[in-house]
């Protein structure tokens, strides 16, 4: 399938809402799947998402809302997946209509829990989706700034350049710009790792260790990311490109970053359990840390920052000790 015509958005959070806002600038109509009927009813009544990015108004007459995932899939040729990774499998496994010939666009910056698979790989194995029909959307972009129409640069990863450009046109306009790439797996893994490193940066902030250490952490993190990406897919790539370094920077430092804020609470003395309870939205890096640690236990890349974050989150190692013993270079 080469067309990008009927797009369905899956997810009701801030990232799904921000991407839907961009789609509405370029598409006559969209389908939007949310699992909660009460949220849909409130959305239709208010003209905006009742729970996230509530300042963003929508022409709801151009949106077909549904809480039936199979209806949403059947209505569309292109599925934009934007739900948090911990809930991805419980949603997507409810699909029992044909998916193999659909275009699948993942904006999920996480690994499929339990499976330790990229979302694209899961869609291939579970539904037989063709690799050329798989696309990824990444940053550096916070949903909040996209919603505020601040200048934003999205990267579209796809092995079919024409298809990637066709979907990119659905997101471009105004202050939204699109960059193309064919590094699908690298973009997906980078999107997971940058959340892990943002938790680390937040811990440094919470510990009040200062900007000098934060800079050392991030500079070492991007080299660590490069080592991993080279190990899993040794293609030519520039780790300083915005989809790698840029996305890491914005997630590590921004006040909008859930993962940074989650790490900051841990650095200030919160237990992992209490920090998770305090978070209004999902800190993807908490789950991503465990998945990436388990994946790398098979690959064996030197990843001391990932290991330190895993020790803090899952082995109750003191953040102070974990960061004092990191071998920064």
N, C-alpha and C positions, 0 to 999 in steps of 0.2 A: 504494500500500500504506500503510495507516494504522496497522497493528498494530506493536507492539514486543514480540515474543514470544521467538523463538529468536535469541539473540545469539551471535555468534562473535567471538572476540578474535584479532587477527592481530599477532603479535610476541612475542618472548620476553624483552624487556628490562625495566628497572625500571618504566617508565611503564606498559607493558602489564600487568605484574604488579600494580601498585598499583590500576589500574582494574579488573582482574579481581577483586581482593579486594573492592572496592565492589560489583561485580555479584553476587558470591556471597552478599552480605547480603540481596539482594532477588530473586534469580532461583533457581528450583529447580535448574536445570542451565545450563551454558554449553558451547559448543564452543570449543576453543583450538587455533589453528594455530601450530606452531613448525616451522621448517624442518629442525631437527636431531633425528633420531630418538633419538640417544643422550641428548640433554637431556630429551626426553619420558620416556624409560625411567628416568632418574635422578630426575626429578620424581615419577614414580609410586612409586618406591622410597622416597624421602625424605619425601614429603608437602609439599615446598616447592620453589620454583625453585632449582636447584642453583647458578646463577650470579649471580642478582640478588635483593636483598631476602630473603635466606635465612632471616630470622627470621619471615617471614609464612607461617603454616601454612594449608593448603588441604584441604578434604574432596575428595580426588581422585575419589571415587566419584560425585560430582556434576559431573565435568568429562569431556567427551569430547575427548581429545587426538588430534590428527592431524598428520602431516607432509605431507599431501596438500591443497594449497590449494583444489583444486576440490571435494574432499569437504567441507571446512569451509564453502565458499560454498553448496553445495547443502543443507547441514544447517540453514542460518540464514535468517531474513528480515532481520536487521540485522547489518551487518558493522562492527565497531569496529577501525579501522586504527590501530595504535600502534607500527609499526616505524620505525626511523630513516629520514629522508628520502633519504639517499644510496642506500639499498637498496630503496626503495619500488618503483621501476619494475621491477627485476629479479624481485621477488616477484609483483607484481600482474599483470604481462604474461603470467604462466603460466596465468591464469584463462581457461578456454575453455568455461565453462558460463554460462547466462544470468545477468546481473547487473542489467540495466536496471530491473527492478522491485523491487530490494532497497533497503532503507534503508542509506545509507553514512554512517558516523560517523567523521570523521577527528580523531584526537588527535595528528597529526603536525605538529610545529611547524617546518616546512621547506617549501621549494619543490621541485618535481620537477626533479632535475638534467637538464641537456641541453635540456629542454623549457621551462624557466623559467616553469612554470605552477603555480598553486595546485593542491593535491591535488583539491579539488572540481571545478575546471575540467577537470582531466585525466580524472576519472571520467565527466564529461559527454561529453567528446570521444571518449574511448577506448571507453566501454561504453554510452553512451546513457542514463546514469542521469538521472532527472528532477530538476530543481533543487529541487523541494519535498521530495524524498527525501534531501537532503543535510543533514548536521548537522556541527558542529564542537564540540570540547571544548577548553577552555582554562583557564588558571589565574586567579589566582596560586596554583599548587600545585606543590611538589616531590614527586616520587614517594616519597622517603624519609619525608616527614612524613605523607603520606596513609597509608603503610604503618604508621606508628607511631600512627595514629588520632588525630593532632593536629587541631585545628579547621582545616578546609579549605573553601574556597569555589570551586567550579567554575562556569564560565560555559558554558552550552549555547547555541550559535548555530544558528538554524533559521528558514527563512521560513514554516514551518508551525508555529504556536505550539502547537497541540494535540500534534503529534508531538514537538516539543521537550520539552514537559512530560512526555509519556509516557516518553521516554528518561531525562529527568532523575530521574524516580522510581526508576529502576533504579540510580542512583548515590547517592541520598540516604540518610541514616540516621546515627544516632550523631553524630559530629563532622563529617560530610560534608554540605555545603549546596550548593544549586544556584541560580544566577541565570540568568534567561532573556534572550536578545537576538536580534534579527533581523539583526544586522550581520555576516553570514557572511564576506564577503570581508575586511572590516576586521579581524575577529578573526584570520583566517588570516594576513594580512600583518603584523599586530602581533606575532603569535607568532614570526614569522621575524625581524623587526627587533629585538625585545627581546634575542634571542640575539647579534646583531651588537653592540648597545650593551653587553651584558654582557661581551663580549670587550674592548671599549674600557675598561670600568670595571676589569676585571682587569689590563689593561696599566698603568693609572694606579696601581693597588695595587702591582704588581710593580716599577714605577719608583720607588716610595716617594714619590709626589708629595703624598700626604696627603688628608685628608677634604674639605678646601676645594675642591680641584680636582675630586674625585670628585663632589661635589654640583653643581658647575657643569656637569660633563659630563652627568650624568643629567637635570638640568633643561633643558639644551639638547637632549638626546636626545628627550625626550618632545615638545618642540615640533617637532623634525624629523620624528618619527613622525606627528604630527598633520598636518603639511604634506603628507606623502606620502599618508596615508589620505584627506585631503580631495581631493587631485588625482585619485585613482583611483575614489573613490566619495563625492561631496560630500553625503552625507546628514547630518542632525543627529546628533551623537554627543558625549558628554562624555569627553574624553581622560583625565580624572581617574578614570573608572570603573576598577574593580579589574582588568578584563580587559586594559586598556591600561597605565595607570600602575602598578597593583599588580603585574602580572606583570613589568613592567620592573624594578621595585624589588627584588622577591625574586630575580630572576635576576641582577641586577647586583651584589647584596651578599652573597647567601647562600653559606655554605661548601659547600652541596650543589650549587651551580651549576657544571656542567662547563664552560660557556663562560667564566665568570669565572675559573675555575682555569686554563683554557687560556690566556687572556689574561695572567694573572699570570705564567705561565712565560715568555711572550714578553717581558713587561716586565722580568723578572729576567735576561734575556739568552739564553734558549733560542732556537735557530732555529725557524722554523715547522715544519720537518720533524721535529726532535727533540721539540718539544712535542706534535705529533700522535702520535708513537710512544710518548710517555710516558703519554698518556691511555688509561685502561682502557676508557672508554665514549666514544661519538661526541660530539664538540663540534659540534652542528648549525650553530652560527654560522659556522664556517669555510666550509661549503658555502653557507650562506645569504648570506654577504657577497658572494660572486661573483655569485650569482643576482640579488640585489637591485641590485647595481651595474649589471649588464647590463640589467635591467628599467628602472631609472631613467635609464639612458643614452638610452632612447627617450622617457621622460616629461619629464625635465628639471627635476625638483624640486630645490631647494637643499638638499643633504644632505652637509654637510662632514664629519660624524662617520663616516657610511657610507664616504665617499671616503677618509678617513684610515685606517680599518681595512682597506679594500681595498688601499691603498698598502702598508701594513705586511705584510699576509699574502701578497699576490700580486706586489708590485713591489719587495719587500725594502727599502722606505724605513725609515729609523731610527725606532723608536717615539718616541724623545725629540724628534726633529725634527718628526714628524707632529703630536704633541700641542702642541708649542710654537707651531706656526703655525695652530692651530685658531682661528677667529673667534668665540669665545664671546661671548654677549650676556647 
